[in-house]
């Protein structure tokens, strides 16, 4: 039998319980409470755990039994998207507007709860994680206006995607493809999408069971060179090839 672990009275470096002890219902709920310090967040991601909760709820920590992931070489680009990519009007950048991206993502509703799951507390925590060099963003611009993007946490050679947004056609897809194309030569091994959804499945997301995902994290823990994570404009000429 699994029990929910409380973290409120534990230091930020206190280890999480084994992810295999997560509840079956709701699937993947492992612990509650604690804080969103850089140390605790890194500890969580390194063990296949992430925070996900609604405003006015305690911090909830999850490790689902099935994890949606995209293998970089299996990112699927259908014919219409490939045609769009050849003529798209966007400029794509890396790590130039992290705060703007997370704020834009926060306007998009996502379960659990009725509103956004990206609370003010989460925004502050991930901005701190970004300035510490662990969280990264891809921005998509049109006429100098931010129209799409994504952000996530890099854990070794795995990019744990947190959220994406798009206000113009295919902008979030362009961000994902640009991320893949930029980091694959640096050793990117997997894109963690956390929860399966039709949008990601259409782009090649498959599921790994929890044990396999955690083994993957351990086997691909080498750090990607900081050279690939500097603020830069991403080439879009070869996107999708």
Helices and strands as residue ranges (DSSP letters): E 5-6, G 19-21, E 29-32, H 38-46, E 50-51, E 60-62, E 66-70, G 72-74, H 79-87, E 91-94, H 98-105, H 120-131, E 135-142, E 145-155, E 158-166, H 171-184, E 190-194, H 198-201, E 206-209, H 210-219, G 226-229, E 232-234
